[in-house]
Amino acid sequence: MSEYEKAGVDYSVLDRVKRAAATAGLLNSSGAREFAGSRGATAYVFEVGGLTLATVTEGLGTKSVIAEQFLDVSGESRFADLAVDAVASIVNDVVSVGANPLVITAYFATGDAAWYNDERKSLELLAGWQRACEQSGATWGGGESPALPGLLTGAGIELGGNALALVPPGRRPVLGDEVQPGDRIVVLPSSGLHTNGASLARHVCAGLTDGLMTALPSGRTLGAALLDPSVLYPAFVRALLDSPVEPHFLNPITGHGLLKMMRPAADVRYVIDVLPDVPEVLDFLASSSGMSPSEAYSTLNMGFGYVAVVPAADANRTVDIARGAGYEAFVAGEVVAGDKSVIVPSLGIEYGGGELQIS
């Protein structure tokens, strides 16, 4: 078993269920049509009334448990940052089909509505959600906040939501079908754990004497570092779509790590020659759980926050666009001819196309 499977997360099962849940398109009766290539992509894309729209529903998973536990042991509330993480899980997916978020709705589920009696947590949660929507350029359109006693237990909260986004007029959705040898891979670094790996982090913490209060080499506590907010990438994608660049593939690096590079159908090799710095907290999780480099880079983001595959002529311009929008960015590698794979020569890593099955 991988370390992530030991922590209770088996993507081979989860992805198989998602594939089985896919249904045939039933949009024609409404005068709409789907982009079939968006099934298995980061968001579902369809056309209606002359507009090309994208939609996705996402959830944050168990990171809220870390926030609750960290508050208990440190007295520090990080629920505003947690809300940013939840919005990031939604918008970073929907923008990756080349769409700008219009509306975000929220889903806050608790086992007991008394969770909201702690105004410090609840007001921070709302403020963080609003801030993340504003940074994403989207309206918060409401949502649902059910109390589910008997279904959800404990004092925690489950965070998720939905986004509706618009592919700009004159643009085609970005579905990875134009990736080709010669393209360049542009990377925008992550800020830390982001929205994937919380169950693994909790598994690691359970084996540490000081748990979330374990000191990292920098002196920060593990809990504080785990709760650093995710980077929101809509501003980068919006700026890219406002430019002449024609991105061939866009994707956040979350679950599956670098395996996500192989989402496009093209049989090509993604060669990554320049790596981002590994955030301290991810280096700690990988080493503490005994992960090999191959397992770590196919489980956690390991510093890869977001990738854009673009024509070679647009690579430097894409980096400039990212930096102009306030992000770090660099050209990390190249797409070359060959069987579908991701190769990291400096780490001796090679992943084959059969290792990613999510569509």
Disulfide bonds with the S-S distance in Angstrom:
none
